[in-house]
Amino acid sequence: EVIDAILAVSHNPDITIMELMEDYIQGPDFPTGAYILGKSAIKKAYETGNGLIIMRAKTDIIDIHGGKKAIIVNEIPYMVNKARLIEKMAEHVKEKRIEGITEIRDESNREGIRIVIELRKDVQPEVILNQLFKLTSLQTTFGVNTIALVNNEPQTLNLKQMITYYLDHQEEVIKRRTAYDLKKAEDRAHILEGLKRALDQIDAIIDLIRTSRTTEIIQQRLMDEFDMSERQAKAIREMQLQRLAGLEREKIENELNDLLTLIADLKDILENRERILAIIEEELLQLKDKFADKRRTEIIQGTFDLEDEDLIPVEDIIISLTTNGYVKRMPVDTYKTQNRGGRGIKGMATNEDDIVDSLINMSTHDDLLFFTNFGKVYRIKGYNVPEFGRTAKGLPVVNLLNLDKDEYVKSMISIRKEDILEKKAEYLFFVTLNGLVKKTHIDEFENIRQSGKIAIGLKEDDQLVSVKLTTGNAQILVAASNGKLIRFKESDVRKMGRTASGVRGINVDGGHVIGMTTDQDGQFIMAISENGYGKMSPLDEYRESHRGGKGVKTINTTAKTGQLVALRAVNGDEDLLIITSEGIVIRLPMDQVKTAGRNTQGVRLIKVAEGSTVSSVEVVEKAEEDNEDSSDEAKE
């Protein structure tokens, strides 16, 4: 790259720095490889002669045994000491500045560098890698300061000046070398001319030598009588007799002719700058052919100071939580769409004592609030929940949240920043098992410590059932296990603080609250019973009343249908995810769910095995329909 740029300046002295960067020199190339982040720092360094280039190690994230992941470091920045780097990593792990690394190994050999950083299952490799970049020499800066002596004075040079002065230097080298070779050739030619003249008058020269008493006299007489220079006279005086042979005379003449040709060529070089530049080009190309190899340091785009969140892809996910507190994250397309009445597929490895309790559809970058039986709330990002396979049990939520003894999660809710900014979400509306309701402004849940925060003051023998994001002007619908539902204005409930218990929302009449929704969630009310029956009813069929009443029927609960277990407001064009206490999940299009009056039992949506019940229902965006029978998968 450098040689090509030098030749470009040689051919076109008016070429710009930007043209040199775009067409010839990408940037610095270091023997240890690694990455250079972005071209802006290179551009500044090449334009001004000063700059800081950000260098980053080359890494890969791979899967290793037991579903764990590891970060592999293959190349490190130039001048970074590998042993010190590993020592610094271990120090950060020991001091808990970086959490999630289980082992660091140096597997480097003669083939190259290989540092293995093994990670815990529940951490995001991208986040750990970003922390390593911030805290260790896996990412470092390399200073550019191009100072050179120009006419014996130090100057800071830009890229074009560096190349131009280098060309000037090479011209001077060629001139001095040529002048040296010219003088050497002229000196030799001068001697040869003297030898040739001596051979032409060899008899007189021999007579002169015979009649002279000393070598000094011989040399002086040659200079005086034959008009020779001191050097020529000395060369003849020291000439061996064998040079008198005819063949030697021919050699002298040939050498002299060659020297005269060389002298003419050397003089032409000194008088012709184009020839000097051509010599420089020829010699540089020879260097390029002999030593050029592939670029080792790769220049990549991107910023060097990323927040951890920037490294996590924005994806739609499903968060599931079991009654025993196992939580996991899955891609939303884990479950293919099936026809209603299907058996579903295995969604989580559970047992008789552990059933899936909650299912939430959200984005990896949304905030996830966990509300516990103690009335406390915890806040994390969606991507902080570890991802597991469809049939995996998940991670105990106590490993994720700083829960107290006997504290467990009762409800989850996701919060999108966009909804808050657009005033689509201003309040959190709570409903408890015994029918109490409360609303609290969302700002009170902005800063939540790792140890959690009080969300609602629960009375004895009461539990939190559901939490909804509302605007303050919603219609609230609360349903009980006896199939009754009440509809009232959110404005009927005044704003309260976090520690308040709330006011009566519904008279559960011997049952308990199973869920809550609002008119902003959809135009139809989806009701699903514990034995897998469900239906949609128009929202308008539920008259508005005052809070605290018993409500009206939303589904006709019978021994066949079982009690009401789930309530959702839908638009009818979504997909429905139903999960049973056995961990079986079915995904079906909402248009297969019958629309019926509120005082009906609905149709069977999922075949629930004996001894099993529907435990959770979630509404997700519509997916492409897959009519394949998934019963085989259920047997796995």
C-alpha positions as CSV (number, residue, x, y, z in Angstrom):
1,E,0.0,0.0,0.0
2,V,2.8,2.4,0.9
3,I,4.8,1.7,-2.2
4,D,1.7,2.1,-4.4
5,A,1.1,5.5,-2.7
6,I,4.7,6.6,-3.3
7,L,4.5,5.7,-6.9
8,A,1.1,7.6,-7.2
9,V,2.7,10.8,-5.8
10,S,5.6,10.3,-8.2
11,H,3.3,10.1,-11.2
12,N,0.9,12.8,-9.9
13,P,2.4,15.4,-7.5
14,D,-1.0,17.1,-7.2
15,I,-2.7,14.0,-5.8
16,T,-4.7,14.8,-2.5
17,I,-4.5,13.1,0.9
18,M,-8.0,11.8,0.5
19,E,-7.2,10.3,-2.9
20,L,-4.2,8.6,-1.4
21,M,-6.4,7.1,1.4
22,E,-9.3,6.1,-0.8
23,D,-7.1,4.5,-3.5
24,Y,-3.9,3.4,-1.9
25,I,-3.3,3.5,1.8
26,Q,-6.1,2.1,4.0
27,G,-4.3,2.8,7.2
28,P,-1.5,1.5,9.5
29,D,-0.8,-2.2,9.4
30,F,0.6,-3.8,12.6
31,P,2.6,-7.1,12.8
32,T,0.2,-8.5,15.5
33,G,-2.9,-7.9,13.3
34,A,-6.1,-7.1,15.3
35,Y,-8.6,-4.5,14.3
36,I,-8.5,-0.7,13.9
37,L,-11.9,0.8,14.7
38,G,-13.2,3.3,12.2
39,K,-11.4,5.5,9.6
40,S,-12.0,8.9,11.1
41,A,-9.0,8.6,13.5
42,I,-6.8,7.4,10.6
43,K,-8.1,10.3,8.4
44,K,-7.2,12.8,11.2
45,A,-3.7,11.3,11.7
46,Y,-3.0,11.3,8.0
47,E,-4.2,14.9,7.5
48,T,-2.6,16.5,10.5
49,G,0.3,14.1,11.5
50,N,-1.3,13.6,14.9
51,G,-4.0,11.2,16.1
52,L,-5.1,8.4,18.3
53,I,-6.0,5.1,16.6
54,I,-8.3,2.8,18.5
55,M,-7.1,-0.9,18.3
56,R,-9.2,-3.9,19.3
57,A,-8.4,-7.6,19.6
58,K,-9.8,-10.1,17.2
59,T,-12.3,-12.3,19.0
60,D,-14.8,-15.1,18.4
61,I,-17.7,-16.3,20.5
62,I,-18.1,-20.1,20.3
63,D,-20.3,-22.7,21.9
64,I,-18.5,-25.1,24.3
65,H,-19.6,-28.0,26.5
66,G,-22.8,-28.0,28.5
67,G,-24.4,-25.2,26.5
68,K,-21.9,-22.7,27.8
69,K,-20.1,-20.1,25.6
70,A,-16.5,-18.9,25.4
71,I,-14.8,-15.9,24.0
72,I,-11.7,-16.8,22.0
73,V,-9.0,-14.1,21.5
74,N,-7.0,-14.7,18.3
75,E,-5.1,-11.5,17.8
76,I,-4.2,-8.7,20.3
77,P,-3.3,-5.0,19.7
78,Y,0.2,-4.1,18.9
79,M,2.6,-3.8,21.9
80,V,0.1,-5.3,24.3
81,N,1.8,-7.8,26.7
82,K,-0.2,-11.0,26.6
83,A,0.7,-12.2,30.1
84,R,-0.1,-8.8,31.6
85,L,-3.4,-8.8,29.7
86,I,-4.5,-12.2,31.1
87,E,-3.4,-11.1,34.6
88,K,-5.5,-7.9,34.3
89,M,-8.6,-9.9,33.2
90,A,-8.2,-12.3,36.2
91,E,-7.9,-9.3,38.5
92,H,-11.1,-7.8,37.2
93,V,-12.9,-11.1,37.7
94,K,-11.5,-11.5,41.2
95,E,-12.6,-7.9,42.2
96,K,-16.1,-8.6,40.7
97,R,-15.7,-5.7,38.3
98,I,-16.6,-8.3,35.6
99,E,-19.0,-11.0,36.5
100,G,-19.8,-14.1,34.5
101,I,-16.3,-15.4,33.6
102,T,-15.6,-18.9,35.0
103,E,-12.1,-19.6,33.6
104,I,-9.4,-17.9,31.6
105,R,-6.8,-20.1,29.7
106,D,-3.8,-19.3,27.6
107,E,-3.7,-21.9,24.7
108,S,-1.2,-19.9,22.6
109,N,1.5,-21.8,20.7
110,R,3.8,-21.4,17.7
111,E,0.8,-21.2,15.4
112,G,-0.5,-18.1,17.1
113,I,-2.3,-16.5,20.0
114,R,-5.4,-18.2,21.5
115,I,-6.8,-17.0,24.8
116,V,-9.9,-18.8,26.0
117,I,-12.4,-17.0,28.3
118,E,-15.2,-19.4,29.5
119,L,-18.5,-17.8,30.5
120,R,-21.4,-18.8,32.8
121,K,-24.6,-19.9,31.0
122,D,-26.7,-17.0,32.2
123,V,-24.6,-14.1,30.8
124,Q,-24.5,-12.4,27.5
125,P,-21.1,-13.0,25.8
126,E,-21.4,-9.7,23.9
127,V,-21.8,-7.8,27.2
128,I,-18.8,-9.5,28.9
129,L,-16.7,-8.8,25.8
130,N,-17.7,-5.2,25.8
131,Q,-16.7,-4.9,29.5
132,L,-13.3,-6.5,28.6
133,F,-12.8,-4.0,25.9
134,K,-13.5,-1.1,28.3
135,L,-11.4,-2.4,31.3
136,T,-8.5,-4.3,29.7
137,S,-6.0,-3.9,26.8
138,L,-8.2,-6.0,24.5
139,Q,-9.0,-2.5,23.3
140,T,-6.2,0.2,23.4
141,T,-5.1,3.3,21.6
142,F,-2.0,3.7,19.4
143,G,-0.6,7.2,19.1
144,V,0.3,8.6,15.7
145,N,2.9,11.4,15.8
146,T,4.8,11.7,12.5
147,I,7.8,13.9,13.3
148,A,10.7,13.9,11.0
149,L,13.9,16.0,10.5
150,V,13.4,18.2,7.4
151,N,16.5,20.3,6.6
152,N,17.7,19.4,10.1
153,E,14.6,20.8,11.7
154,P,11.9,18.6,13.3
155,Q,8.5,18.9,11.6
156,T,5.1,17.2,12.0
157,L,4.2,15.8,8.5
158,N,0.9,14.7,7.0
159,L,0.7,11.7,4.7
160,K,1.3,13.6,1.5
161,Q,4.3,15.4,3.0
162,M,5.8,12.2,4.3
163,I,5.7,10.6,0.9
164,T,6.9,13.8,-0.9
165,Y,9.9,14.2,1.5
166,Y,10.6,10.5,1.1
167,L,10.7,10.8,-2.7
168,D,13.0,13.8,-2.3
169,H,15.2,11.7,-0.1
170,Q,15.3,8.9,-2.6
171,E,16.1,11.3,-5.4
172,E,19.1,12.6,-3.3
173,V,20.2,9.0,-2.7
174,I,20.0,8.1,-6.4
175,K,22.0,11.3,-7.3
176,R,24.7,10.7,-4.7
177,R,24.9,7.0,-5.6
178,T,25.1,7.9,-9.4
179,A,27.7,10.6,-8.8
180,Y,29.8,8.2,-6.7
181,D,29.6,5.5,-9.5
182,L,30.4,8.2,-12.1
183,K,33.5,9.4,-10.3
184,K,34.6,5.8,-9.8
185,A,34.1,5.0,-13.5
186,E,35.9,8.2,-14.6
187,D,38.8,7.4,-12.4
188,R,39.1,3.9,-13.8
189,A,38.8,5.2,-17.4
190,H,41.5,7.7,-16.7
191,I,43.9,4.9,-15.6
192,L,42.9,2.7,-18.6
193,E,43.6,5.6,-21.0
194,G,47.1,5.9,-19.5
195,L,47.7,2.2,-19.9
196,K,46.5,2.3,-23.5
197,R,48.8,5.1,-24.3
198,A,51.7,3.2,-22.7
199,L,51.0,0.1,-24.7
200,D,51.0,2.3,-27.9
201,Q,54.5,3.4,-27.0
202,I,55.7,0.4,-25.1
203,D,59.3,0.4,-26.5
204,A,60.0,4.0,-25.4
205,I,58.4,3.2,-22.0
206,I,60.7,0.2,-21.5
207,D,63.7,2.2,-22.5
208,L,62.7,4.9,-20.0
209,I,62.4,2.4,-17.2
210,R,65.7,0.8,-18.0
211,T,67.6,4.1,-18.0
212,S,66.1,5.4,-14.8
213,R,67.7,4.7,-11.5
214,T,64.7,4.9,-9.1
215,T,60.9,4.4,-9.3
216,E,60.4,8.0,-8.4
217,I,62.5,9.1,-11.4
218,I,60.5,6.7,-13.6
219,Q,57.2,8.3,-12.5
220,Q,58.5,11.8,-12.9
221,R,59.9,11.1,-16.4
222,L,56.6,9.5,-17.5
223,M,54.7,12.6,-16.4
224,D,57.2,15.0,-18.1
225,E,58.1,13.1,-21.3
226,F,54.7,11.4,-22.0
227,D,52.3,14.0,-20.6
228,M,50.7,11.6,-18.1
229,S,49.0,12.4,-14.9
230,E,50.4,11.3,-11.6
231,R,47.9,8.5,-11.3
232,Q,48.5,7.3,-14.8
233,A,52.2,7.3,-14.3
234,K,51.9,5.4,-11.1
235,A,49.7,2.7,-12.7
236,I,52.2,2.3,-15.6
237,R,55.2,2.1,-13.2
238,E,53.4,-0.7,-11.2
239,M,52.2,-2.5,-14.4
240,Q,53.1,-6.2,-14.6
241,L,55.0,-7.5,-17.6
242,Q,52.2,-9.9,-18.4
243,R,50.0,-6.9,-19.3
244,L,52.2,-6.5,-22.4
245,A,50.4,-9.5,-24.0
246,G,48.2,-8.7,-26.9
247,L,45.1,-10.2,-25.2
248,E,45.6,-8.0,-22.2
249,R,45.7,-5.0,-24.5
250,E,42.3,-6.1,-26.0
251,K,40.8,-6.4,-22.5
252,I,42.0,-2.9,-21.6
253,E,40.3,-1.5,-24.7
254,N,37.1,-3.3,-24.1
255,E,36.9,-2.3,-20.4
256,L,37.6,1.3,-21.5
257,N,34.8,1.3,-24.1
258,D,32.4,-0.1,-21.5
259,L,33.4,2.5,-19.0
260,L,32.9,5.3,-21.5
261,T,29.4,4.0,-22.2
262,L,28.6,3.7,-18.5
263,I,29.9,7.3,-17.8
264,A,27.6,8.6,-20.5
265,D,24.7,6.8,-19.0
266,L,25.4,8.0,-15.5
267,K,25.8,11.6,-16.7
268,D,22.4,11.3,-18.4
269,I,20.8,10.0,-15.2
270,L,22.1,13.0,-13.3
271,E,20.8,15.4,-15.9
272,N,17.3,13.8,-16.3
273,R,14.9,13.7,-13.3
274,E,12.5,11.4,-15.1
275,R,15.2,8.7,-15.2
276,I,15.8,9.2,-11.5
277,L,12.1,8.7,-10.8
278,A,12.1,5.6,-13.0
279,I,14.9,4.1,-11.1
280,I,13.1,4.8,-7.8
281,E,10.0,3.1,-9.2
282,E,11.9,0.1,-10.4
283,E,13.7,-0.4,-7.1
284,L,10.4,0.0,-5.1
285,L,8.6,-2.5,-7.3
286,Q,11.5,-5.0,-6.6
287,L,11.0,-4.4,-2.9
288,K,7.2,-4.9,-3.3
289,D,7.7,-8.2,-5.2
290,K,10.2,-9.5,-2.6
291,F,8.6,-8.4,0.7
292,A,4.9,-7.5,0.2
293,D,2.4,-9.7,2.1
294,K,-1.3,-9.5,2.9
295,R,-2.6,-6.8,5.3
296,R,-2.8,-8.1,8.8
297,T,-4.6,-5.3,10.6
298,E,-8.2,-5.1,9.5
299,I,-10.0,-1.8,9.6
300,I,-13.6,-2.1,10.6
301,Q,-16.4,0.4,11.0
302,G,-18.1,1.1,14.3
303,T,-17.8,3.1,17.5
304,F,-15.2,2.2,20.1
305,D,-17.2,3.2,23.2
306,L,-20.4,1.1,23.1
307,E,-22.8,0.7,25.9
308,D,-23.5,-2.9,26.7
309,E,-27.0,-2.6,25.5
310,D,-25.8,-1.5,22.0
311,L,-24.3,-5.0,21.5
312,I,-27.5,-6.9,22.1
313,P,-29.7,-7.4,19.0
314,V,-33.2,-6.1,19.2
315,E,-35.4,-9.2,19.0
316,D,-38.9,-10.2,19.9
317,I,-38.8,-12.7,22.7
318,I,-41.0,-14.6,25.1
319,I,-40.3,-14.6,28.8
320,S,-41.8,-17.6,30.7
321,L,-41.9,-18.1,34.5
322,T,-43.0,-21.2,36.4
323,T,-44.7,-21.4,39.8
324,N,-41.4,-22.6,41.3
325,G,-39.6,-19.6,40.0
326,Y,-37.8,-20.8,36.9
327,V,-37.4,-18.1,34.2
328,K,-36.1,-18.2,30.6
329,R,-36.1,-16.3,27.4
330,M,-37.0,-17.8,24.0
331,P,-37.4,-16.4,20.5
332,V,-41.0,-15.6,19.7
333,D,-40.9,-17.9,16.7
334,T,-40.2,-20.9,18.9
335,Y,-43.8,-22.1,18.5
336,K,-45.2,-22.7,15.1
337,T,-48.9,-21.9,14.4
338,Q,-51.2,-24.9,14.7
339,N,-54.9,-25.4,14.3
340,R,-57.2,-25.2,17.3
341,G,-57.8,-28.4,19.2
342,G,-54.2,-29.6,18.6
343,R,-52.1,-31.1,21.3
344,G,-49.4,-28.5,21.1
345,I,-45.7,-29.0,21.6
346,K,-43.5,-29.3,24.6
347,G,-42.6,-25.8,25.8
348,M,-40.7,-26.4,29.0
349,A,-39.4,-29.3,31.0
350,T,-41.6,-29.2,34.1
351,N,-42.8,-31.7,36.7
352,E,-45.9,-32.2,38.7
353,D,-44.8,-29.7,41.3
354,D,-43.9,-27.0,38.8
355,I,-46.1,-25.4,36.2
356,V,-45.7,-22.5,33.9
357,D,-47.4,-19.5,35.5
358,S,-46.6,-16.5,33.3
359,L,-45.8,-15.9,29.6
360,I,-44.8,-12.4,28.3
361,N,-44.2,-11.2,24.8
362,M,-41.7,-8.4,24.6
363,S,-38.4,-7.1,23.0
364,T,-34.9,-7.8,24.3
365,H,-34.4,-4.0,25.0
366,D,-37.7,-3.5,26.8
367,D,-37.7,-3.1,30.6
368,L,-39.0,-6.1,32.5
369,L,-40.7,-5.6,35.9
370,F,-41.0,-8.5,38.3
371,F,-43.7,-8.1,41.0
372,T,-43.4,-10.4,44.0
373,N,-45.7,-11.8,46.7
374,F,-44.1,-9.3,49.1
375,G,-45.5,-6.4,47.0
376,K,-42.0,-5.5,45.8
377,V,-40.9,-4.8,42.2
378,Y,-37.5,-5.6,40.5
379,R,-36.4,-4.1,37.1
380,I,-34.1,-5.6,34.5
381,K,-33.8,-5.6,30.7
382,G,-35.3,-8.4,28.6
383,Y,-31.8,-9.5,27.4
384,N,-30.7,-10.0,31.0
385,V,-33.0,-13.1,31.2
386,P,-30.9,-16.0,29.9
387,E,-32.0,-17.7,26.7
388,F,-32.8,-21.4,26.9
389,G,-34.1,-24.0,24.4
390,R,-37.8,-24.8,24.0
391,T,-37.7,-27.8,26.4
392,A,-35.2,-26.4,28.9
393,K,-36.5,-25.6,32.4
394,G,-34.7,-22.3,32.7
395,L,-32.9,-20.5,35.4
396,P,-34.1,-20.0,39.0
397,V,-35.3,-16.4,39.2
398,V,-33.5,-16.1,42.6
399,N,-30.2,-16.3,40.6
400,L,-31.4,-13.3,38.6
401,L,-33.1,-11.1,41.2
402,N,-32.0,-10.3,44.7
403,L,-35.0,-11.9,46.4
404,D,-35.5,-12.2,50.1
405,K,-36.2,-15.5,51.9
406,D,-39.7,-16.8,51.0
407,E,-40.1,-14.1,48.3
408,Y,-41.2,-15.2,44.9
409,V,-42.4,-13.6,41.6
410,K,-46.2,-13.3,41.1
411,S,-46.4,-11.1,38.1
412,M,-44.3,-9.7,35.2
413,I,-44.8,-6.7,33.0
414,S,-42.8,-5.3,30.1
415,I,-42.3,-1.5,29.5
416,R,-41.4,0.0,26.2
417,K,-39.6,3.4,26.3
418,E,-41.6,4.5,23.2
419,D,-44.9,3.9,25.0
420,I,-43.8,6.2,27.9
421,L,-42.5,8.9,25.6
422,E,-45.8,8.8,23.5
423,K,-47.9,8.9,26.7
424,K,-49.3,5.5,25.9
425,A,-48.2,4.4,29.4
426,E,-48.4,6.7,32.4
427,Y,-49.6,4.5,35.2
428,L,-49.2,1.0,36.6
429,F,-52.6,-0.4,37.5
430,F,-52.6,-3.2,40.1
431,V,-55.2,-5.8,41.0
432,T,-54.9,-8.3,43.9
433,L,-56.3,-11.8,44.4
434,N,-59.0,-10.5,46.7
435,G,-60.2,-7.8,44.2
436,L,-58.4,-4.7,45.4
437,V,-57.2,-2.3,42.7
438,K,-54.7,0.6,42.7
439,K,-52.9,2.9,40.2
440,T,-49.5,4.5,40.7
441,H,-47.6,6.8,38.4
442,I,-44.9,5.0,36.4
443,D,-42.3,7.6,37.4
444,E,-42.2,6.0,40.9
445,F,-40.7,2.9,39.3
446,E,-37.9,4.6,37.3
447,N,-35.0,4.0,39.7
448,I,-35.2,0.6,41.3
449,R,-32.3,-0.7,43.3
450,Q,-31.0,-4.2,42.9
451,S,-32.6,-5.1,46.1
452,G,-36.1,-4.1,44.8
453,K,-38.6,-1.5,45.7
454,I,-42.1,-1.6,47.4
455,A,-44.8,-1.6,44.6
456,I,-48.0,-2.1,46.7
457,G,-48.8,-2.5,50.3
458,L,-50.5,-5.9,50.5
459,K,-53.0,-6.8,53.2
460,E,-52.8,-10.1,55.0
461,D,-53.9,-13.2,52.9
462,D,-53.8,-11.2,49.7
463,Q,-51.6,-11.5,46.7
464,L,-50.8,-9.5,43.6
465,V,-52.4,-11.0,40.5
466,S,-51.9,-8.6,37.6
467,V,-50.3,-5.3,36.7
468,K,-51.1,-3.2,33.6
469,L,-49.7,-0.1,32.0
470,T,-52.4,2.4,31.5
471,T,-52.9,6.0,30.3
472,G,-55.1,7.1,33.1
473,N,-58.2,7.2,30.9
474,A,-58.7,3.4,30.3
475,Q,-61.6,1.2,30.9
476,I,-60.6,-1.5,33.4
477,L,-61.9,-5.0,33.1
478,V,-61.3,-7.4,36.1
479,A,-62.4,-11.1,36.0
480,A,-62.8,-13.6,38.7
481,S,-62.5,-17.4,38.7
482,N,-66.3,-17.8,38.9
483,G,-66.6,-16.4,35.3
484,K,-67.7,-12.9,36.4
485,L,-66.2,-9.7,35.0
486,I,-66.6,-6.1,36.0
487,R,-65.9,-3.0,33.8
488,F,-65.3,0.4,35.2
489,K,-63.4,3.7,34.5
490,E,-59.8,3.9,35.5
491,S,-60.6,7.4,36.7
492,D,-62.8,5.9,39.4
493,V,-59.5,4.9,41.1
494,R,-57.5,7.9,42.3
495,K,-53.7,8.0,42.0
496,M,-51.9,6.4,45.0
497,G,-48.3,6.0,46.2
498,R,-46.3,2.9,46.0
499,T,-47.0,1.7,49.5
500,A,-50.8,2.1,49.3
501,S,-53.0,-1.1,49.4
502,G,-55.7,0.1,47.0
503,V,-59.5,0.1,47.0
504,R,-62.2,-2.4,46.2
505,G,-62.3,-3.2,42.4
506,I,-64.5,-6.3,42.3
507,N,-66.5,-8.5,44.7
508,V,-65.0,-11.9,44.0
509,D,-68.0,-13.6,45.7
510,G,-66.1,-16.6,47.1
511,G,-63.8,-16.9,44.1
512,H,-60.6,-15.0,43.3
513,V,-59.3,-12.6,40.7
514,I,-57.7,-14.3,37.7
515,G,-56.8,-11.4,35.5
516,M,-57.2,-7.9,34.3
517,T,-57.3,-6.1,31.0
518,T,-58.2,-2.7,29.5
519,D,-60.2,-1.5,26.5
520,Q,-56.9,-0.2,25.0
521,D,-55.7,-3.8,24.6
522,G,-58.3,-4.9,22.0
523,Q,-61.9,-4.8,20.8
524,F,-62.8,-8.3,22.0
525,I,-62.6,-10.1,25.3
526,M,-60.8,-13.4,25.1
527,A,-61.8,-15.7,28.0
528,I,-60.2,-19.2,28.5
529,S,-61.1,-21.8,31.0
530,E,-58.8,-24.2,32.9
531,N,-59.9,-27.2,30.7
532,G,-58.9,-25.5,27.4
533,Y,-62.2,-23.9,26.3
534,G,-62.3,-20.3,25.1
535,K,-64.1,-17.7,23.1
536,M,-64.1,-14.1,22.1
537,S,-66.9,-11.7,23.0
538,P,-67.3,-8.1,21.8
539,L,-66.2,-5.6,24.4
540,D,-69.5,-3.7,24.0
541,E,-71.3,-6.6,25.5
542,Y,-69.9,-5.7,28.9
543,R,-71.7,-2.7,30.4
544,E,-69.8,-0.2,32.4
545,S,-70.6,-0.1,36.1
546,H,-69.0,1.2,39.3
547,R,-66.0,-0.5,40.8
548,G,-66.7,-2.8,43.7
549,G,-69.6,-4.8,42.2
550,K,-69.8,-8.5,41.4
551,G,-69.8,-8.0,37.6
552,V,-71.5,-9.9,34.8
553,K,-70.8,-13.3,33.2
554,T,-68.0,-13.5,30.7
555,I,-68.0,-17.3,30.2
556,N,-70.4,-19.9,31.3
557,T,-68.2,-22.0,33.7
558,T,-69.3,-25.7,34.0
559,A,-67.7,-28.9,35.1
560,K,-66.8,-29.5,31.5
561,T,-65.0,-26.1,31.0
562,G,-63.7,-25.7,34.5
563,Q,-63.1,-22.3,36.1
564,L,-62.0,-19.2,34.3
565,V,-58.2,-18.9,34.3
566,A,-57.3,-16.3,31.7
567,L,-58.6,-13.0,30.4
568,R,-57.2,-11.0,27.5
569,A,-58.4,-8.1,25.3
570,V,-57.6,-8.8,21.6
571,N,-58.3,-7.5,18.2
572,G,-58.9,-10.9,16.6
573,D,-56.0,-10.8,14.1
574,E,-53.3,-12.1,16.5
575,D,-52.0,-15.5,17.5
576,L,-52.7,-17.1,20.8
577,L,-50.2,-19.0,22.9
578,I,-51.7,-21.3,25.4
579,I,-49.6,-23.2,27.9
580,T,-50.7,-25.9,30.3
581,S,-49.5,-27.0,33.7
582,E,-47.6,-29.8,32.0
583,G,-45.6,-27.3,30.0
584,I,-47.4,-28.1,26.7
585,V,-47.7,-25.0,24.4
586,I,-50.0,-24.5,21.4
587,R,-49.9,-21.5,19.1
588,L,-53.1,-20.9,17.0
589,P,-54.5,-18.0,15.0
590,M,-57.1,-16.0,16.7
591,D,-59.5,-16.3,13.8
592,Q,-60.0,-19.9,14.7
593,V,-61.4,-18.9,18.0
594,K,-65.2,-18.6,17.9
595,T,-66.8,-15.2,18.6
596,A,-69.8,-15.8,20.9
597,G,-71.9,-14.1,23.4
598,R,-70.5,-13.5,26.9
599,N,-72.8,-16.1,28.5
600,T,-71.5,-19.1,26.6
601,Q,-68.8,-21.7,27.2
602,G,-66.9,-21.3,24.0
603,V,-65.0,-23.9,21.9
604,R,-62.1,-26.2,22.8
605,L,-58.9,-24.5,22.0
606,I,-56.4,-27.1,23.3
607,K,-56.8,-30.7,24.4
608,V,-55.8,-30.7,28.1
609,A,-54.6,-34.0,29.4
610,E,-56.3,-35.5,32.5
611,G,-55.0,-33.9,35.6
612,S,-53.6,-30.9,33.7
613,T,-55.0,-27.4,33.3
614,V,-54.4,-24.3,31.3
615,S,-51.9,-22.2,33.3
616,S,-51.1,-19.2,31.1
617,V,-52.2,-17.5,28.0
618,E,-50.3,-14.9,25.9
619,V,-51.2,-12.9,22.8
620,V,-48.5,-12.5,20.1
621,E,-48.2,-11.1,16.6
622,K,-49.6,-13.3,13.8
623,A,-47.2,-15.8,12.3
624,E,-47.4,-17.8,9.0
625,E,-49.7,-20.7,9.5
626,D,-48.2,-24.2,9.7
627,N,-50.8,-26.9,9.4
628,E,-48.5,-29.8,10.2
629,D,-49.6,-32.0,13.1
630,S,-47.2,-31.5,15.9
631,S,-48.4,-34.4,18.0
632,D,-45.1,-36.3,17.3
633,E,-43.2,-33.4,18.9
634,A,-45.4,-33.6,22.0
635,K,-44.2,-37.2,22.5
636,E,-40.5,-36.2,22.6
